[in-house]
Amino acid sequence: MNTTTVTIPPLPADWPVDETAARAVQDALRTRVVRDEPGPPPGTGRVTGVDVAYDDERDVVAAAVVVLDAASLAVVEEATAVGTVAFPYVPGLLAFRELPAVLAALDALTVDPGLVVCDGYGVAHPRRFGLASHLGVVTGLPTIGVAKNPFTFAYEDPDAARGSAAPLLDGAEEVGAALRTRAGVKPVFVSVGHRVDLAHARAHTLHLTPRYRLPETTRRADALCRAALREATR
């Protein structure tokens, strides 16, 4: 399959350039997150994986989006975007580094991406506004976050069987779920992004993990963004 590759366009004039401005944007946008819609039923329509890779020495970022048929998990379309990193590394503000590249790659698609699955967090974020939520709010797309680790949050280990889950907690607040996608294997950490509730986010994640711990969307987007970064920096 041919992959569409684009260059990240210039940042808008009002793009945040420091922590204070970025946090103000988060505060303004996070109230728009919709947490209680069911979203599309798992296994229907299309589902799109998003991932980002960096070469910090060269200040280069590459984003990949891979659209799958949700029923078969076959690749429908894929695109990458490459350019200069848009924001310094600050924990809790990673969306400002990644969004310009991700949006450019999404804009290069010729099909509707359907549900978007981010390799990271949604409301499981110190300010309840990780990349999955930020991307959902600015695009209007249904999004979820599926992360490899629990960030700063606590959880009890789920039962060993596939499909077992336990709340991901910030104190007494449930911000997501630790979900066992493979029996006896470390869980992944699922959170609401935008327009998909937590129960459906968990169901989508299980549908997308028929063989491996990580969703097929993430596995394919990860491989593609790494390949795009190698090509851009060789």
Residue pairs with C-beta under 8 A, 6 or more apart in sequence:
1 75
1 77
1 78
3 78
3 79
3 80
3 224
3 228
4 77
4 78
4 79
4 80
4 108
4 109
5 79
5 80
5 81
5 82
5 108
5 228
6 79
6 80
6 81
6 82
6 104
6 105
6 107
6 108
7 81
7 82
7 83
7 104
8 61
8 81
8 82
8 83
8 84
8 86
8 100
8 101
8 104
9 100
9 104
11 86
11 100
15 86
15 96
15 100
16 22
16 24
16 25
16 87
16 96
17 87
19 90
19 93
22 87
22 90
22 93
22 96
23 93
23 127
25 96
26 93
26 127
26 129
26 134
27 127
29 129
29 134
29 137
29 138
30 127
30 128
30 129
30 133
30 137
32 137
33 122
33 123
33 128
33 129
33 133
33 136
33 137
33 192
33 193
33 194
34 194
34 195
35 123
35 192
35 197
35 198
36 197
37 142
37 195
37 196
37 197
38 196
38 197
38 200
39 115
39 142
39 144
39 195
39 196
39 197
39 200
39 201
39 204
40 70
40 114
40 115
40 142
40 196
41 200
42 70
42 200
42 203
42 204
42 206
42 207
43 70
43 71
43 207
44 70
44 71
45 70
45 114
45 115
46 67
46 68
46 69
46 70
46 76
46 111
46 112
46 113
46 114
46 115
47 67
47 68
47 70
47 114
47 115
47 116
47 117
47 204
47 208
47 217
48 65
48 66
48 67
48 68
48 106
48 109
48 113
48 114
48 115
48 116
48 117
48 217
49 64
49 65
49 66
49 68
49 116
49 117
49 119
49 215
49 216
49 217
49 218
49 219
49 220
49 221
50 63
50 64
50 65
50 102
50 105
50 106
50 116
50 117
50 118
50 119
50 135
50 217
50 221
51 63
51 64
51 119
51 218
51 221
51 222
51 224
51 225
52 61
52 62
52 63
52 64
52 97
52 98
52 101
52 102
52 119
52 225
53 61
53 62
53 64
53 222
53 225
53 226
53 228
53 229
54 60
54 61
54 62
54 85
54 97
54 229
55 61
55 229
55 232
55 233
56 85
56 89
58 233
59 84
59 85
60 82
60 83
60 84
60 85
60 229
60 232
60 233
61 82
61 83
61 84
61 85
61 86
61 97
61 98
61 101
61 229
62 80
62 81
62 82
62 101
62 225
62 226
62 228
62 229
62 232
63 80
63 81
63 82
63 98
63 101
63 102
63 104
63 105
63 225
63 228
64 78
64 79
64 80
64 105
64 221
64 222
64 224
64 225
64 228
65 78
65 79
65 80
65 102
65 105
65 106
65 108
65 109
65 113
65 116
65 221
66 75
66 77
66 78
66 217
66 220
66 221
66 224
67 75
67 76
67 77
67 78
67 109
67 111
67 113
67 114
68 74
68 75
68 76
68 216
68 217
68 220
69 76
70 114
70 115
70 207
73 208
73 210
73 216
75 220
76 111
77 109
77 110
77 111
78 220
78 224
79 105
79 106
79 108
79 109
80 105
80 224
80 225
80 228
81 101
81 102
81 104
81 105
81 108
82 101
82 228
82 229
82 232
83 100
83 101
83 104
85 97
86 96
86 97
86 99
86 100
86 101
87 93
87 96
87 97
88 97
89 97
90 96
92 125
92 126
92 127
94 120
94 130
94 131
95 129
95 130
95 131
95 134
95 135
98 131
99 131
99 134
99 135
99 138
102 131
102 135
103 135
103 138
103 139
106 113
106 116
106 139
113 141
114 141
114 142
115 141
115 142
115 143
115 144
115 196
115 204
116 132
116 135
116 136
116 139
116 141
116 142
116 143
116 144
116 193
117 143
117 144
117 145
117 146
117 204
117 205
117 208
117 215
117 217
117 218
118 130
118 131
118 132
118 135
118 143
118 144
118 145
118 146
118 193
119 146
119 147
119 148
119 218
119 221
119 222
120 130
120 131
120 132
120 145
120 147
121 130
121 131
121 132
121 145
121 147
121 151
121 176
121 189
121 191
122 130
122 131
122 132
122 133
122 136
122 143
122 144
122 145
122 176
122 191
122 192
122 193
122 194
123 129
123 130
123 133
123 175
123 176
123 191
123 192
123 193
124 130
124 145
124 147
124 150
124 151
124 153
124 168
124 175
124 176
124 189
124 191
125 133
125 151
125 175
125 191
126 152
126 170
128 175
130 145
130 191
130 193
131 145
132 143
132 144
132 145
132 191
132 192
132 193
132 194
133 143
133 145
133 192
133 193
133 194
135 141
135 143
135 193
135 194
136 142
136 143
136 193
136 194
136 195
137 194
140 195
141 194
141 195
142 193
142 194
142 195
142 196
143 193
143 194
143 195
143 196
144 190
144 191
144 192
144 193
144 196
144 201
144 204
144 205
145 176
145 190
145 191
145 192
145 193
145 201
146 188
146 189
146 190
146 205
146 214
146 215
146 218
147 188
147 189
147 190
147 191
148 188
148 189
148 214
149 189
150 168
150 178
150 189
151 189
152 170
153 168
153 169
153 170
153 175
153 176
153 189
154 168
154 169
154 170
155 166
155 167
155 168
155 169
155 178
155 187
155 189
156 166
156 167
156 178
157 166
157 178
157 187
158 164
158 165
158 166
158 178
158 179
158 180
158 187
159 180
160 180
160 183
160 184
161 180
161 183
162 180
162 181
162 182
162 183
162 206
163 179
163 180
163 206
164 179
164 180
165 177
165 178
165 179
165 180
165 187
165 202
166 177
166 178
166 187
167 174
167 176
167 177
167 178
168 174
168 175
168 176
168 177
168 178
168 189
168 190
168 191
169 175
174 198
175 191
176 189
176 190
176 191
176 192
176 198
177 189
177 190
177 191
177 198
177 201
177 202
178 187
178 188
178 189
179 187
179 188
179 189
179 190
179 202
179 205
179 206
180 187
181 187
181 188
181 205
181 206
181 209
181 212
181 213
181 214
182 209
182 212
182 213
185 213
186 213
188 205
188 209
188 213
188 214
188 215
190 198
190 201
190 202
190 205
191 198
191 201
192 198
192 201
193 201
196 204
205 215
208 215
208 216
208 217
209 215
209 216
210 216
212 219
